[in-house]
Amino acid sequence: MKNLYQPLVRPLLFSLDAETAHHFTIASLRRLSHFGPALRALKRFTPPSKPKTLFGLTFRNPIGLAAGLDKNGVALPAWEALGFGFIEIGTVTAVAQPGNPKPRIFRLPQQQALINRLGFNNDGADAVAKRLRRVRETGRWPAVPVGINIGKSRTTPLEHATNDYLYSFRLLRDFADYVTLNVSSPNTPGLRELQEPAALSRLLHAIGSEPGPVAKPLIVKISPDLSLVELEAVLAVCEENGVAAIIATNTTLDHSLIPSELDEKGGLSGAPLREKSTALVRDIAANSKIPVIASGGICDAESAREKFDAGAKLAQLYTGFIFRGPALLREIMEKL
Ligand SMILES: Cc1cc2nc3c(=O)[nH]c(=O)nc-3n(C[C@H](O)[C@H](O)[C@H](O)COP(=O)(O)O)c2cc1C
């Protein structure tokens, strides 16, 4: 099918402010998710499958949807139809929350980048669990793995973070093929302190020893702004606690690669994050046996290949998908 995203859809979306465009897209994909013929049309974008097995799960292909695009899990069938090899929803927090004041997403088209300071706007774990139950009961659950990314509610003090994560974990784990602990968003004050060894160890131990019918693979999503020493400490704690994989990385607070007149407060993603994020993938692969899921600056087939060459086993898209649309997936899969 002819790719209409860049010539037609993107100009329309980019004529709207970034958050309005986001809501419009998600609302459209949510509607399509209920409509068989539309899903079949979307499936024309699906690249041929290239299965990959990791931590006991089979991924249809190694390219997944990164957390944040579908925070509330409203469009699972559409993401599958677009061809993602796995889908990560969230970040979901225990308490529903509105996030930071708008505007809070900024496009930098020349730089193929976004800056966001959303601050975990989401419907909360109870509402998301209810929605996921409905998707399952109505037979619309996707055939590709679904990861659920959880984080700390803003109103919960850092010292009670573990209980906050546990609340979401208990409600959502049954729906998740894997659970990601997000300890690296820069937009929730104090969150990244949960990457410190003692705090991370407490969190992983509490979640890991939670009784349940089936143990779910636990994944930790880390910041690209960790020093090598900090990274090594994170890896040691993850190894001790049997973490299934590490997502490297979240957005960065290092804005040195973008012009100062375009700068905004928040996490930077897209092309300017690419190298920093790849360097972390390489450092993890060199220092640990924990598999890496790469996220950060994948905007074309070459930047995807770079992640796998650096040692990643899977990869996820966000900003590149906003700029390139569904054709990006096919391009990556054809050239991998
Ligand atoms: C608007 C926006 C919202 C995001 N929200 C989340 C989130 O809720 N949870 C999370 O773990 N990562 C979130 N991220 C980070 C992405 O999942 C991804 O790790 C990061 O943007 C780097 O990948 P990219 O360069 O391909 O965008 C968000 C990113 C953007 C741009």
The ligand as an ORCA input file, in Angstrom:
! r2SCAN-3c Opt
* xyz 0 1
  C       5.624     12.252     24.534
  C       6.374     11.138     25.192
  C       5.811     10.449     26.273
  C       6.510      9.402     26.880
  N       5.939      8.762     27.942
  C       6.596      7.712     28.515
  C       6.010      7.005     29.582
  O       4.890      7.265     30.014
  N       6.735      5.989     30.130
  C       7.976      5.628     29.681
  O       8.568      4.690     30.201
  N       8.546      6.286     28.654
  C       7.885      7.312     28.067
  N       8.467      7.976     27.025
  C       9.810      7.565     26.579
  C       9.744      6.645     25.373
  O       9.111      5.424     25.690
  C      11.155      6.339     24.842
  O      11.837      5.543     25.808
  C      11.995      7.580     24.600
  O      11.208      8.584     23.978
  C      13.209      7.286     23.708
  O      12.837      6.713     22.483
  P      12.614      7.562     21.120
  O      13.847      8.396     20.901
  O      12.371      6.521     20.067
  O      11.411      8.417     21.355
  C       7.786      9.022     26.395
  C       8.340      9.699     25.300
  C       7.652     10.734     24.699
  C       8.276     11.440     23.518
*
